[in-house]
């Protein structure tokens, strides 16, 4: 079995080259060919020593993920379904705007957190993705779209780890992928333009702040522990007080001077003025009244079968946003993109061989209560919230 060079950040690639008896600077040359130029043919890497080009085919390869399908939305959004083997497939979404191109990347095949409003969570969890499978999504989309547009200019300017999976529960594979995204000899993305979204894995938030601080988006979705534990089961392990404390510890390392809280607007569940006032009190009174420097991103819920939830109407969402803004909290309402191809936030499902029996557990809950209220987490190794 040869090594997939997409699995390595630059340091890992340098160590690999040294094992081959090559100088470390050869890794930088390889890194540029792979990530900046999208080249997979070692013979085409003209500035590599001939001896190295002859060694590499026997010990290494460069392989992204096979594409099972591609869907183009009317608004320009593109969704790919990638085959990750063993009956599993993950989705990635490219969202073009006038001033940026954002790629939403998956970190796991499925999800074990089981958030009520997330299609991925309802599907269950199969496994973590490798670093090559994570960065391979960016590699494929960047170089595919460059070729289609006949350009050498950067196409993906922003990356959000908000696809399938809880990124911080796949930490060891995530960090090398992030480092490759950021490195000037690879994709050269700013830390401000790479965002990790988490449902609140407190210990890993602390580690990320030390190892590879990028923009952080925390899926909050509720102003109190009782409601959040119902919507985001991980809250039972890391309640709001612990989560906000971790957010405060992350701020000094963050590339921006604020964190983003994602808040999915669910009709009659978490969208009332009383909820907005609780949120205001939660973030402004935190840390002895010093408050927590943050921004709220309100996300209209994107319905999917069996969720038992509906989206708040526009007037309710705007009234909620106005209350937060009047309290001095920067608040935005996310524009829905790609909903005609099920590419909007919370709708990614892919195809997953569920190892957590999520469908069976949810069916039992529906039979017993008529609706899905809570989902117990049974897998220890993966969580997701989009």
PADREN-444883 format. One record per residue (C-alpha): x, y, z; residue number from 1. Coordinates in steps of 0.5 Angstrom, whole numbers, plus 2048, in hexadecimal, padded with zeros to 3 digits. Each point is the difference from the previous one (the first is absolute). Layout:
REM PADREN-444883
<<X, Y, Z>, NUM>
...
//
This chain:
REM PADREN-444883
<<800, 800, 800>, 1>
<<803, 807, 7FE>, 2>
<<7FF, 806, 804>, 3>
<<7FB, 805, 7FD>, 4>
<<804, 807, 801>, 5>
<<7F9, 804, 801>, 6>
<<801, 7FD, 807>, 7>
<<806, 804, 802>, 8>
<<801, 807, 802>, 9>
<<806, 803, 7FE>, 10>
<<804, 7FD, 806>, 11>
<<7FD, 7FA, 7FF>, 12>
<<802, 800, 7F9>, 13>
<<807, 802, 802>, 14>
<<801, 7FA, 805>, 15>
<<7FE, 7FC, 7FA>, 16>
<<805, 802, 7FB>, 17>
<<805, 7FF, 805>, 18>
<<7FE, 7F9, 801>, 19>
<<802, 800, 7F9>, 20>
<<807, 802, 801>, 21>
<<7FE, 807, 7FD>, 22>
<<801, 807, 802>, 23>
<<7FA, 804, 804>, 24>
<<7FF, 805, 7FB>, 25>
<<7FE, 7FB, 7FB>, 26>
<<7FA, 800, 804>, 27>
<<7FE, 807, 7FE>, 28>
<<801, 7FF, 7F9>, 29>
<<7FB, 7FA, 800>, 30>
<<7FB, 804, 805>, 31>
<<800, 805, 7FA>, 32>
<<7FF, 7FB, 7FB>, 33>
<<7FA, 7FD, 803>, 34>
<<7FC, 805, 803>, 35>
<<802, 807, 7FC>, 36>
<<800, 7FD, 7FA>, 37>
<<7FC, 7F9, 801>, 38>
<<805, 7FC, 7FC>, 39>
<<7FF, 7F8, 802>, 40>
<<806, 7FE, 7FB>, 41>
<<806, 7FF, 803>, 42>
<<804, 801, 7F9>, 43>
<<7FD, 806, 7FF>, 44>
<<803, 803, 806>, 45>
<<806, 803, 7FC>, 46>
<<804, 803, 806>, 47>
<<800, 7FA, 804>, 48>
<<807, 7FC, 7FF>, 49>
<<7FF, 7FA, 7FB>, 50>
<<802, 7FB, 806>, 51>
<<7FA, 803, 804>, 52>
<<7FB, 7FF, 7FA>, 53>
<<802, 7F9, 7FF>, 54>
<<7FF, 7FE, 807>, 55>
<<7FA, 803, 801>, 56>
<<7FB, 7FC, 7FC>, 57>
<<802, 7FA, 804>, 58>
<<7FF, 803, 807>, 59>
<<7FB, 805, 7FF>, 60>
<<7FA, 803, 7FC>, 61>
<<7FB, 806, 800>, 62>
<<7F9, 7FE, 800>, 63>
<<7FA, 804, 802>, 64>
<<7F9, 7FD, 801>, 65>
<<7FC, 7FD, 7FA>, 66>
<<7FA, 804, 7FE>, 67>
<<7F9, 7FC, 800>, 68>
<<7FC, 806, 7FE>, 69>
<<800, 808, 7FF>, 70>
<<7FA, 805, 801>, 71>
<<7FF, 807, 7FE>, 72>
<<7FB, 804, 803>, 73>
<<7FD, 806, 7FC>, 74>
<<804, 805, 805>, 75>
<<806, 7FD, 7FE>, 76>
<<802, 7FC, 806>, 77>
<<803, 7F9, 7FE>, 78>
<<7FF, 7FA, 804>, 79>
<<805, 7FA, 7FF>, 80>
<<7FE, 7F9, 803>, 81>
<<807, 7FC, 801>, 82>
<<801, 7F9, 801>, 83>
<<804, 7FE, 807>, 84>
<<800, 7F9, 7FF>, 85>
<<7FC, 7FA, 804>, 86>
<<7F9, 803, 7FE>, 87>
<<802, 807, 803>, 88>
<<7FF, 807, 7FC>, 89>
<<801, 807, 802>, 90>
<<7FE, 806, 7FD>, 91>
<<803, 807, 7FF>, 92>
<<7FD, 807, 7FE>, 93>
<<803, 805, 7FC>, 94>
<<7FD, 807, 801>, 95>
<<802, 806, 7FB>, 96>
<<7FF, 807, 802>, 97>
<<802, 806, 7FC>, 98>
<<806, 801, 805>, 99>
<<802, 7F9, 802>, 100>
<<7FF, 7F9, 7FF>, 101>
<<7FE, 7FC, 806>, 102>
<<801, 7F8, 801>, 103>
<<7FC, 7FC, 805>, 104>
<<804, 7FA, 802>, 105>
<<7FF, 7FA, 803>, 106>
<<804, 7FD, 806>, 107>
<<7FC, 7F9, 801>, 108>
<<7FC, 7FB, 7FD>, 109>
<<7F9, 801, 803>, 110>
<<800, 803, 807>, 111>
<<7FE, 7FD, 807>, 112>
<<7FE, 807, 804>, 113>
<<7F9, 7FF, 7FD>, 114>
<<7FE, 807, 800>, 115>
<<7F9, 801, 7FF>, 116>
<<800, 805, 7FB>, 117>
<<806, 7FD, 7FC>, 118>
<<7FF, 7FB, 7FA>, 119>
<<807, 7FD, 801>, 120>
<<7FE, 7FE, 807>, 121>
<<7FA, 7FD, 7FE>, 122>
<<804, 7FB, 7FC>, 123>
<<804, 7FD, 805>, 124>
<<808, 800, 800>, 125>
<<805, 7FB, 7FD>, 126>
<<807, 802, 800>, 127>
<<805, 806, 801>, 128>
<<803, 803, 7F9>, 129>
<<808, 7FF, 7FF>, 130>
<<804, 807, 7FF>, 131>
<<800, 7FE, 7F8>, 132>
<<7F8, 7FF, 800>, 133>
<<7FF, 807, 803>, 134>
<<806, 804, 7FC>, 135>
<<7FE, 7FC, 7FA>, 136>
<<7F9, 803, 800>, 137>
<<804, 807, 7FF>, 138>
<<805, 7FD, 7FC>, 139>
<<7FB, 7FE, 7FB>, 140>
<<7FB, 806, 800>, 141>
<<805, 805, 7FF>, 142>
<<804, 7FD, 7FA>, 143>
<<7F9, 7FD, 7FD>, 144>
<<7FD, 807, 800>, 145>
<<807, 803, 7FE>, 146>
<<800, 7FC, 7FA>, 147>
<<7F9, 801, 7FE>, 148>
<<801, 807, 800>, 149>
<<806, 800, 7FD>, 150>
<<804, 804, 805>, 151>
<<806, 800, 805>, 152>
<<7FC, 804, 805>, 153>
<<7FE, 7FE, 807>, 154>
<<7F9, 7FD, 7FF>, 155>
<<7FF, 7FE, 808>, 156>
<<801, 806, 804>, 157>
<<7FD, 7FE, 806>, 158>
<<7FF, 7F9, 804>, 159>
<<7FB, 7FE, 805>, 160>
<<800, 7FA, 804>, 161>
<<7F9, 7FF, 800>, 162>
<<7FE, 7FA, 7FC>, 163>
<<7FF, 7F9, 802>, 164>
<<803, 7FF, 807>, 165>
<<803, 803, 806>, 166>
<<807, 803, 7FE>, 167>
<<802, 800, 807>, 168>
<<7FF, 7F9, 801>, 169>
<<804, 7FE, 7FB>, 170>
<<806, 805, 802>, 171>
<<806, 7FC, 7FE>, 172>
<<7FE, 800, 7F9>, 173>
<<7FD, 807, 800>, 174>
<<806, 803, 802>, 175>
<<805, 7FE, 7FB>, 176>
<<7FA, 802, 7FB>, 177>
<<800, 807, 803>, 178>
<<807, 801, 7FF>, 179>
<<800, 7FE, 7F9>, 180>
<<7FA, 805, 7FF>, 181>
<<804, 806, 803>, 182>
<<807, 7FE, 7FD>, 183>
<<803, 805, 7FB>, 184>
<<803, 7FB, 7FC>, 185>
<<7F9, 7FC, 800>, 186>
<<7FA, 804, 800>, 187>
<<802, 806, 804>, 188>
<<7F9, 802, 803>, 189>
<<800, 805, 806>, 190>
<<7FE, 7FD, 807>, 191>
<<7FA, 805, 7FF>, 192>
<<7FE, 7FC, 7FA>, 193>
<<800, 7F9, 803>, 194>
<<7FA, 7FF, 805>, 195>
<<7FF, 7FA, 804>, 196>
<<7F9, 7FF, 803>, 197>
<<7FF, 7FC, 806>, 198>
<<7FA, 7FD, 804>, 199>
<<805, 802, 806>, 200>
<<805, 7FB, 802>, 201>
<<803, 804, 805>, 202>
<<807, 7FC, 801>, 203>
<<801, 800, 7F8>, 204>
<<7FF, 808, 800>, 205>
<<805, 801, 805>, 206>
<<805, 7FC, 7FC>, 207>
<<7FE, 803, 7F9>, 208>
<<802, 807, 803>, 209>
<<807, 7FE, 802>, 210>
<<801, 7FB, 7FA>, 211>
<<7FD, 804, 7FA>, 212>
<<7FB, 805, 801>, 213>
<<7FC, 802, 7FB>, 214>
<<7F9, 804, 800>, 215>
<<7FB, 7FC, 805>, 216>
<<7F8, 7FF, 7FF>, 217>
<<7FD, 7FD, 806>, 218>
<<7F9, 7FD, 7FF>, 219>
<<7FC, 803, 805>, 220>
<<7F9, 7FF, 7FE>, 221>
<<7FD, 801, 807>, 222>
<<801, 805, 806>, 223>
<<7FF, 7FB, 806>, 224>
<<803, 7F9, 802>, 225>
<<7F9, 7FD, 800>, 226>
<<7FE, 802, 7F9>, 227>
<<807, 7FF, 7FD>, 228>
<<801, 7F9, 803>, 229>
<<7F9, 7FE, 7FC>, 230>
<<803, 803, 7F9>, 231>
<<807, 7FF, 801>, 232>
<<801, 7F9, 804>, 233>
<<808, 802, 801>, 234>
<<7FE, 806, 805>, 235>
<<7FE, 7FA, 805>, 236>
<<808, 7FF, 800>, 237>
<<802, 807, 7FF>, 238>
<<7FB, 805, 803>, 239>
<<7FF, 807, 7FE>, 240>
<<805, 803, 806>, 241>
<<805, 7FB, 7FE>, 242>
<<7FF, 802, 7F8>, 243>
<<800, 807, 801>, 244>
<<806, 800, 805>, 245>
<<804, 7FC, 7FA>, 246>
<<7FE, 805, 7FB>, 247>
<<803, 806, 805>, 248>
<<806, 7FC, 800>, 249>
<<800, 7FF, 7F8>, 250>
<<800, 808, 7FF>, 251>
<<807, 802, 801>, 252>
<<802, 7FB, 7FB>, 253>
<<7FB, 801, 7FB>, 254>
<<801, 804, 7F9>, 255>
<<7FB, 805, 802>, 256>
<<7FE, 803, 806>, 257>
<<7F9, 7FD, 800>, 258>
<<7FD, 7F9, 800>, 259>
<<7FA, 7FE, 7FC>, 260>
<<7FA, 7FC, 803>, 261>
<<7FB, 7FD, 7FB>, 262>
<<7F9, 7FF, 802>, 263>
<<7FB, 7FC, 7FC>, 264>
<<7F9, 804, 800>, 265>
<<7FB, 7FA, 802>, 266>
<<7F9, 802, 800>, 267>
<<7FD, 800, 807>, 268>
<<806, 7FD, 803>, 269>
<<805, 805, 801>, 270>
<<7FE, 806, 7FC>, 271>
<<7FC, 804, 805>, 272>
<<802, 807, 803>, 273>
<<801, 7FD, 807>, 274>
<<805, 7FC, 7FC>, 275>
<<804, 806, 7FD>, 276>
<<800, 803, 807>, 277>
<<803, 7FA, 803>, 278>
<<805, 800, 7FB>, 279>
<<802, 807, 801>, 280>
<<800, 7FF, 808>, 281>
<<805, 7FA, 7FE>, 282>
<<805, 803, 7FC>, 283>
<<800, 807, 803>, 284>
<<800, 7FE, 808>, 285>
<<805, 7FB, 7FE>, 286>
<<807, 800, 804>, 287>
<<7FE, 804, 806>, 288>
<<7FC, 805, 7FB>, 289>
<<806, 801, 7FB>, 290>
<<7FC, 7FD, 7FB>, 291>
<<802, 7FB, 7FA>, 292>
<<802, 804, 7FA>, 293>
<<7FC, 7FC, 7FB>, 294>
<<7FC, 800, 7F9>, 295>
<<7F9, 7FD, 7FF>, 296>
<<7FF, 7FC, 7FA>, 297>
<<7F8, 7FF, 7FF>, 298>
<<7FF, 7FA, 7FC>, 299>
<<7F9, 7FE, 7FD>, 300>
<<7FF, 7F9, 801>, 301>
<<800, 7FC, 7FA>, 302>
<<7FB, 7FA, 800>, 303>
<<801, 7F9, 7FF>, 304>
<<7FC, 7FA, 801>, 305>
<<7FE, 7FD, 807>, 306>
<<803, 806, 803>, 307>
<<7FA, 802, 804>, 308>
<<802, 808, 7FF>, 309>
<<7FE, 806, 7FC>, 310>
<<803, 806, 7FE>, 311>
<<7FF, 807, 804>, 312>
<<7FC, 805, 7FB>, 313>
<<804, 806, 7FE>, 314>
<<7FD, 805, 804>, 315>
<<802, 7FB, 807>, 316>
<<807, 800, 7FD>, 317>
<<800, 807, 7FF>, 318>
<<7FD, 802, 807>, 319>
<<805, 7FB, 803>, 320>
<<806, 803, 7FC>, 321>
<<7FE, 807, 802>, 322>
<<800, 7FF, 808>, 323>
<<807, 7FD, 7FF>, 324>
<<802, 806, 7FC>, 325>
<<7FD, 805, 805>, 326>
<<804, 7FD, 806>, 327>
<<806, 802, 7FC>, 328>
<<801, 7F9, 7FD>, 329>
<<802, 7FF, 7F9>, 330>
<<7FB, 7FC, 7FD>, 331>
<<7FF, 7FD, 7F9>, 332>
<<7FB, 7FC, 7FC>, 333>
<<803, 7FA, 7FC>, 334>
<<7FE, 800, 7F9>, 335>
<<7FD, 7F9, 7FE>, 336>
<<804, 7FE, 7FA>, 337>
<<800, 7F9, 7FC>, 338>
<<7F9, 7FE, 803>, 339>
<<7FE, 7FE, 7F9>, 340>
<<805, 7FA, 800>, 341>
<<800, 7FF, 808>, 342>
<<806, 803, 801>, 343>
<<7FE, 806, 805>, 344>
<<802, 800, 807>, 345>
<<7FE, 7F9, 804>, 346>
<<7FE, 7FD, 7FA>, 347>
<<806, 7FC, 7FE>, 348>
<<7FF, 7F8, 801>, 349>
<<805, 7FD, 7FB>, 350>
<<7FF, 7F8, 800>, 351>
<<803, 7FD, 807>, 352>
<<800, 7F9, 803>, 353>
<<7FD, 802, 806>, 354>
<<804, 7FC, 806>, 355>
<<7FC, 804, 805>, 356>
<<7F9, 7FD, 7FF>, 357>
<<7FE, 807, 7FF>, 358>
<<7FA, 7FF, 7FC>, 359>
<<7FD, 7FA, 804>, 360>
<<801, 804, 807>, 361>
<<7FC, 806, 7FD>, 362>
<<7FB, 7FC, 7FD>, 363>
<<7FF, 7FD, 807>, 364>
<<7FF, 807, 803>, 365>
<<7FB, 802, 7FB>, 366>
<<7FC, 7FA, 801>, 367>
<<800, 802, 808>, 368>
<<7FF, 807, 7FF>, 369>
<<7FE, 802, 7FA>, 370>
<<806, 805, 7FE>, 371>
<<807, 7FF, 801>, 372>
<<802, 804, 807>, 373>
<<807, 7FD, 801>, 374>
<<805, 7FC, 7FD>, 375>
<<805, 7FC, 805>, 376>
<<807, 800, 7FD>, 377>
<<803, 7F9, 800>, 378>
<<806, 801, 7FC>, 379>
<<806, 803, 804>, 380>
<<804, 802, 7FA>, 381>
<<7FC, 805, 7FC>, 382>
<<7FB, 806, 800>, 383>
<<7FD, 805, 7FB>, 384>
<<7FC, 806, 800>, 385>
<<800, 804, 7FA>, 386>
//
